[in-house]
Amino acid sequence: MTENSHSRYNIREKQEKNAAYRTLIRAELADELYDKILNIIIVEKRYRDKDFSAKELAVILGTNTRYISAVINSRFNTNFSCLINEYRIKEAQHKLTDKRFQELTIEEIGKQVGFANRQSFYASFYRLVGETPNNYRRKHTMTK
């Protein structure tokens, strides 16, 4: 990625943090929360809700955001926002190349998968895929 791309899409390099509370959570509880987090985010597709937050997830699971963060950091090797955005982008990639969604604009697809605005969709897409949603759609619909 070029320096210009980083600044244009407001991309910051991921920084490693070593939070002490990660080691405070019992393995059994972490396993249980991991399964529940997967179910809520992926099976129930809560990532599509632009307002879905770690705080809301903690309330649903009857725990606190520190435990949610600890499990997501240790089991998914990422943070809550990045996890949610990964699933949003995976669905967006599908919709960008599926003929059933070809009439939708890039912005409409971004909204359907849970992004609040065009800027956050483009920045996340570029960060994870390495190109803009427009380029991705163009490249992958021409080859089909």
ABEGO torsion letter per residue (X at the ends): XBAAAAAAAGBBBBBBBBBAAAAABBAAAAAAAAAAAAAAAAAAGAAABAABBAAAAAAAAGBBAAAAAAAAAAAAGBBAAAAAAAAAAAAAAAAAABAAAAABBAAAAAAAAGBABAAAAAAAAAAAAGBBAAAAAAAAAAAX
